[in-house]
Amino acid sequence: MNLTLKIAIVKTGKPQYMVAAEAAMTETLLSKLIAERCAPTDAEKKRLASVLEVPVDQLFRQNQEVQP
């Protein structure tokens, strides 16, 4: 699970469906990205980072480790 992405979404205070809509993707795709069931395209990464106001490399790292 991409906890960094999930936490960034929760911090916005917006429901997941709204974040998905603002990032021009379906809620299903966003759920799959969070669950790491599919890999995002570069365009999807950029759109999500923009909506969440977080750097792309912070949201999508190869070997993520969540800092406590």
Disulfide bonds with the S-S distance in Angstrom:
none
